[in-house]
């Protein structure tokens, strides 16, 4: 009881940090479907009304916790000595957060109307920015390294081919609603991307 009373006196960033940490722990221990705002508030030592003053619902709170606590993806460009391994390594790194989340959380979030609407609403912006975003720039950098090694001629590759590995990675996540497997990444690279790159060189 003393801990709860002490917790209610917290303010600002200190209180928000406690709530987000509680949400992350609750997500890890109970899973998205079974976690509740009541459980999060109890773990944070505060009142449920405090949560609702900051986040409209569970999905918004969980997304805020994910932004804070999901492992940060490195922006390092792999340079293993081969185009195939560079692309595979980069996609594998991008897929790691999905493994941390797990299938139950991914499905739970996507099934929330507020989350799904945000995904749908963001698609036009994603398409518009695709040629400029950091992810496409990373794939382009990987391809430039391959060109320096004499593996490819970059100017022979269309923007659609360049963005294809990331497009397929996103498609895999949205359609399967589960962590992206190493097998799926290998198929994207070995069965689709690399053959297209080689065909374009002829």
Phi and psi in degrees as a GROMACS rama.xvg file:
@    title "Ramachandran Plot"
@    xaxis  label "Phi"
@    yaxis  label "Psi"
@TYPE xy
-61.5748  -38.3706  UNK-2
-63.8089  -41.1896  UNK-3
-64.1163  -44.1098  UNK-4
-63.6373  -41.4395  UNK-5
-63.7657  -37.978  UNK-6
-64.1346  -34.8953  UNK-7
-68.7335  -16.1486  UNK-8
-87.8059  -5.7635  UNK-9
-69.7733  151.492  UNK-10
-136.429  162.711  UNK-11
53.3262  -133  UNK-12
-64.3211  -33.3958  UNK-13
-63.4304  -45.461  UNK-14
-67.5472  -42.8928  UNK-15
-62.8662  -40.7154  UNK-16
-60.4812  -42.6412  UNK-17
-64.1537  -39.2958  UNK-18
-68.8578  -45.3564  UNK-19
-64.4028  -38.3979  UNK-20
-65.8151  -40.4191  UNK-21
-64.1227  -40.4162  UNK-22
-64.1611  -40.8949  UNK-23
-64.296  -43.5479  UNK-24
-66.2775  -41.3162  UNK-25
-64.528  -40.5707  UNK-26
-61.9159  -42.9706  UNK-27
-66.9458  -35.0519  UNK-28
-90.5597  -35.7487  UNK-29
-110.479  -19.1521  UNK-30
85.0975  157.781  UNK-31
-62.7217  -44.0476  UNK-32
-61.568  -39.361  UNK-33
-93.0561  -12.4792  UNK-34
-75.0567  149.107  UNK-35
-133.771  161.256  UNK-36
-63.786  -32.9346  UNK-37
-63.6613  -44.0106  UNK-38
-64.8576  -39.6512  UNK-39
-66.0081  -45.0827  UNK-40
-64.0459  -39.1081  UNK-41
-64.1188  -42.7641  UNK-42
-66.7303  -33.8849  UNK-43
-81.4506  -11.5891  UNK-44
70.7144  39.7244  UNK-45
-141.317  -176.974  UNK-46
-92.2697  149.868  UNK-47
-59.4933  -34.4585  UNK-48
-61.9672  -29.4023  UNK-49
-64.9118  -37.6436  UNK-50
-64.7885  -45.4495  UNK-51
-69.8324  -19.2279  UNK-52
-73.2103  -20.4767  UNK-53
-105.875  -34.9015  UNK-54
-131.775  135.274  UNK-55
-69.0769  -28.5047  UNK-56
-158.935  177.415  UNK-57
-60.6576  -42.1927  UNK-58
-63.5195  -39.2251  UNK-59
-65.713  -39.6916  UNK-60
-65.9247  -43.0462  UNK-61
-64.5556  -41.5423  UNK-62
-62.7822  -37.4615  UNK-63
-64.937  -40.0027  UNK-64
-66.3152  -38.5724  UNK-65
-64.6796  -41.2161  UNK-66
-61.2007  -31.9596  UNK-67
-85.2627  -38.979  UNK-68
-109.438  -13.7941  UNK-69
-63.305  140.145  UNK-70
-55.6378  135.391  UNK-71
-70.3286  135.868  UNK-72
-86.2113  128.53  UNK-73
-68.9939  145.598  UNK-74
-94.0373  9.93164  UNK-75
-65.0629  135.432  UNK-76
-90.033  117.074  UNK-77
-66.2095  145.487  UNK-78
-142.296  74.941  UNK-79
-83.7847  -14.4118  UNK-80
109.663  -6.78443  UNK-81
-143.523  144.402  UNK-82
-61.1099  -43.7543  UNK-83
-58.1682  -48.689  UNK-84
-69.7812  -33.3175  UNK-85
-64.0272  -47.6312  UNK-86
-66.2419  -43.3777  UNK-87
-60.0076  -45.8871  UNK-88
-62.3743  -42.1145  UNK-89
-65.745  -46.2269  UNK-90
-64.3352  -37.7891  UNK-91
-61.0377  -41.4641  UNK-92
-63.7455  -41.7992  UNK-93
-66.4768  -26.8242  UNK-94
-84.8169  -13.3643  UNK-95
-56.765  -42.2921  UNK-96
-58.7295  -31.561  UNK-97
-65.4991  -30.5672  UNK-98
-73.6334  -34.7925  UNK-99
-65.792  -40.3591  UNK-100
-67.2576  -48.1431  UNK-101
86.1603  158.739  UNK-102
-63.1815  -40.2237  UNK-103
-63.6826  -41.5989  UNK-104
-71.1868  -42.0887  UNK-105
-58.7343  -48.1779  UNK-106
-65.6387  -41.3745  UNK-107
-61.5085  -42.3096  UNK-108
-68.2365  -45.0466  UNK-109
-65.6794  -31.4234  UNK-110
-76.2634  -10.7748  UNK-111
-75.4622  124.962  UNK-112
-53.893  -41.6639  UNK-113
-64.2706  -36.4888  UNK-114
-73.0791  -45.9303  UNK-115
-61.2644  -40.3967  UNK-116
-62.7061  -37.8014  UNK-117
-65.7055  -39.6038  UNK-118
-62.1962  -48.1366  UNK-119
-61.9161  -43.7025  UNK-120
-65.6006  -27.0176  UNK-121
-84.068  -14.6152  UNK-122
-58.4293  -46.7395  UNK-123
-59.2467  -40.0001  UNK-124
-67.1493  -37.8429  UNK-125
-61.8833  -45.0025  UNK-126
-63.5325  -41.5216  UNK-127
-66.2984  -36.1872  UNK-128
-92.0845  -2.51804  UNK-129
-56.9305  -39.6783  UNK-130
-73.6331  -11.4541  UNK-131
-113.978  -12.5908  UNK-132
-75.2005  167.687  UNK-133
-65.8661  -32.5733  UNK-134
-66.5725  -46.9948  UNK-135
-64.6676  -36.6236  UNK-136
-62.3797  -36.2133  UNK-137
-66.3921  -45.5653  UNK-138
-62.0505  -39.6032  UNK-139
-62.2845  -40.368  UNK-140
-63.6766  -39.6439  UNK-141
-62.1396  -42.5538  UNK-142
-67.2908  -35.0404  UNK-143
-65.4685  -39.3417  UNK-144
-62.6149  -41.0724  UNK-145
-63.4265  -36.5411  UNK-146
-65.0713  -41.1421  UNK-147
-63.2051  -30.3013  UNK-148
-82.5624  -5.01812  UNK-149
85.4584  13.9887  UNK-150
-79.1525  -35.9048  UNK-151
-143.765  170.029  UNK-152
-114.474  109.79  UNK-153
-61.7163  -35.9357  UNK-154
-66.7381  -14.2131  UNK-155
-82.1034  -6.37611  UNK-156
-99.2459  129.648  UNK-157
-76.6046  158.27  UNK-158
-55.9163  -33.3591  UNK-159
-65.9919  -40.9082  UNK-160
-67.1145  -40.8221  UNK-161
-61.629  -41.2403  UNK-162
-83.483  -9.02438  UNK-163
-57.4448  -44.9942  UNK-164
-57.7229  -41.9685  UNK-165
-72.221  -36.253  UNK-166
-61.0609  -43.2568  UNK-167
-69.8893  -34.1323  UNK-168
-63.5594  -44.9787  UNK-169
-64.1233  -41.3403  UNK-170
-61.4561  -41.7528  UNK-171
-59.4245  -43.4923  UNK-172
-68.4998  -45.2125  UNK-173
-69.007  -38.0471  UNK-174
-83.1477  -34.7328  UNK-175
-88.236  -27.625  UNK-176
54.5238  45.9936  UNK-177
-156.122  164.517  UNK-178
-54.3407  142.398  UNK-179
-77.9566  123.016  UNK-180
-81.1984  158.294  UNK-181
-62.4032  -33.5775  UNK-182
-63.6653  -42.4019  UNK-183
-64.4572  -40.3057  UNK-184
-64.2464  -43.2814  UNK-185
-61.7458  -38.9097  UNK-186
-67.0879  -40.0137  UNK-187
-59.5266  -44.0678  UNK-188
-75.8337  -52.1091  UNK-189
-82.7963  -32.4999  UNK-190
-96.2238  -20.7  UNK-191
-121.143  -60.2075  UNK-192
-69.2368  -55.8364  UNK-193
-59.6263  -44.1562  UNK-194
-59.3353  -37.7638  UNK-195
-67.1597  -41.1064  UNK-196
-62.2414  -43.4855  UNK-197
-66.2051  -40.2048  UNK-198
-63.7193  -34.8874  UNK-199
-71.7969  -18.2744  UNK-200
-79.1699  -14.5977  UNK-201
